[in-house]
Amino acid sequence: MPEFTPLFMDQLHDLFRWRRDVRHFRRDPVPEPVLDELLRVACLAPSVGLSEPWRFVRVDDPRRRDAVRQDFTRCNADALSDRTGADALRYARLKLAGLDDAPHHIAVLSHPEPAQGRGLGRGTMPQTTTWSTVMAIHTFWLAATAVGVGVGWVSIIDPERVRAILDVDPTLELVAYLCVGYPAEVASTPELERRGWERRAPERREWIRR
Ligand SMILES: Cc1cc2nc3c(=O)[nH]c(=O)nc-3n(C[C@H](O)[C@H](O)[C@H](O)COP(=O)(O)O)c2cc1C
């Protein structure tokens, strides 16, 4: 086990603090070896029963990307129409995806019943495969941040329609659609906070104890 120095720990905490959901991207691509390495690191995440249920899909086909973009536009319009008055106005001003500019799109799917892991740990909690995939996404997100690569998670899409657009195994569950590329701006606070939509909860010092 390597020794993690106090300096490293400080930098690690900075990494947690500075990881952002990115919606504004530069258009220049991330070099392939860098992306490959990030996806490899993502696969170091923990998983239920060591099932490694994540499936990363690089979406390169411009027609598929465009179809996903249209799906986002449709879902976002639906989300807006559910709101009224000042709330709708504030929602309409938000930018909730960087699908136009991000040079890379990565869909993350999850196998709900992977043979790997032999079912261990998911008998009573079958959702643990999805959660394992989320762990891999977070690992990817942090590793990307550490090398200056931005990641934006898009969930305002219809998972069934997007799965059909991607033409992947219909038994796979769509967990995330990620925009990836170099950020056009960096910030130490979430964009939703900077735009007055929501604020981080104050640092909690009291924990529930039983
Ligand atoms: C499961 C999940 C889904 C998300 N979906 C979206 C989304 O559809 N659009 C978006 O702009 N941000 C999305 N986000 C990003 C959050 O808005 C963001 O993480 C939050 O505002 C905190 O900002 P930060 O990640 O920069 O700290 C999502 C994040 C998570 C974890």
Ligand as a Chemical Component Dictionary entry (heavy atoms), coordinates in Angstrom:
data_LIG
# 
_chem_comp.id                   LIG 
_chem_comp.type                 NON-POLYMER 
_chem_comp.pdbx_formal_charge   0 
_chem_comp.three_letter_code    LIG 
# 
loop_
_chem_comp_atom.comp_id 
_chem_comp_atom.atom_id 
_chem_comp_atom.alt_atom_id 
_chem_comp_atom.type_symbol 
_chem_comp_atom.charge 
_chem_comp_atom.model_Cartn_x 
_chem_comp_atom.model_Cartn_y 
_chem_comp_atom.model_Cartn_z 
_chem_comp_atom.pdbx_ordinal 
LIG C1  C1  C 0 -27.491 11.405 -11.131 1  
LIG C2  C2  C 0 -27.169 12.791 -11.627 2  
LIG C3  C3  C 0 -27.886 13.322 -12.680 3  
LIG C4  C4  C 0 -27.620 14.620 -13.139 4  
LIG N1  N1  N 0 -28.299 15.112 -14.222 5  
LIG C5  C5  C 0 -27.992 16.345 -14.691 6  
LIG C6  C6  C 0 -28.625 16.879 -15.862 7  
LIG O1  O1  O 0 -29.440 16.231 -16.513 8  
LIG N2  N2  N 0 -28.283 18.105 -16.267 9  
LIG C7  C7  C 0 -27.364 18.860 -15.584 10 
LIG O2  O2  O 0 -27.081 19.990 -16.003 11 
LIG N3  N3  N 0 -26.751 18.396 -14.489 12 
LIG C8  C8  C 0 -27.033 17.156 -14.040 13 
LIG N4  N4  N 0 -26.384 16.665 -12.948 14 
LIG C9  C9  C 0 -25.361 17.500 -12.272 15 
LIG C10 C10 C 0 -25.869 18.150 -11.006 16 
LIG O3  O3  O 0 -26.722 19.208 -11.310 17 
LIG C11 C11 C 0 -24.648 18.639 -10.223 18 
LIG O4  O4  O 0 -23.894 17.533 -9.842  19 
LIG C12 C12 C 0 -25.033 19.445 -8.982  20 
LIG O5  O5  O 0 -25.665 20.631 -9.359  21 
LIG C13 C13 C 0 -23.795 19.792 -8.141  22 
LIG O6  O6  O 0 -22.863 20.475 -8.954  23 
LIG P1  P1  P 0 -21.376 19.932 -9.112  24 
LIG O7  O7  O 0 -21.459 18.532 -9.687  25 
LIG O8  O8  O 0 -20.715 20.894 -10.050 26 
LIG O9  O9  O 0 -20.771 19.915 -7.755  27 
LIG C14 C14 C 0 -26.630 15.385 -12.488 28 
LIG C15 C15 C 0 -25.903 14.834 -11.430 29 
LIG C16 C16 C 0 -26.166 13.552 -11.001 30 
LIG C17 C17 C 0 -25.353 12.973 -9.867  31 
# 
loop_
_chem_comp_bond.comp_id 
_chem_comp_bond.atom_id_1 
_chem_comp_bond.atom_id_2 
_chem_comp_bond.value_order 
_chem_comp_bond.pdbx_ordinal 
LIG C1  C2  SING 1  
LIG C2  C3  SING 2  
LIG C2  C16 DOUB 3  
LIG C3  C4  DOUB 4  
LIG C4  N1  SING 5  
LIG C4  C14 SING 6  
LIG N1  C5  DOUB 7  
LIG C5  C6  SING 8  
LIG C5  C8  SING 9  
LIG C6  O1  DOUB 10 
LIG C6  N2  SING 11 
LIG N2  C7  SING 12 
LIG C7  O2  DOUB 13 
LIG C7  N3  SING 14 
LIG N3  C8  DOUB 15 
LIG C8  N4  SING 16 
LIG N4  C9  SING 17 
LIG N4  C14 SING 18 
LIG C9  C10 SING 19 
LIG C10 O3  SING 20 
LIG C10 C11 SING 21 
LIG C11 O4  SING 22 
LIG C11 C12 SING 23 
LIG C12 O5  SING 24 
LIG C12 C13 SING 25 
LIG C13 O6  SING 26 
LIG O6  P1  SING 27 
LIG P1  O7  DOUB 28 
LIG P1  O8  SING 29 
LIG P1  O9  SING 30 
LIG C14 C15 DOUB 31 
LIG C15 C16 SING 32 
LIG C16 C17 SING 33 
# 
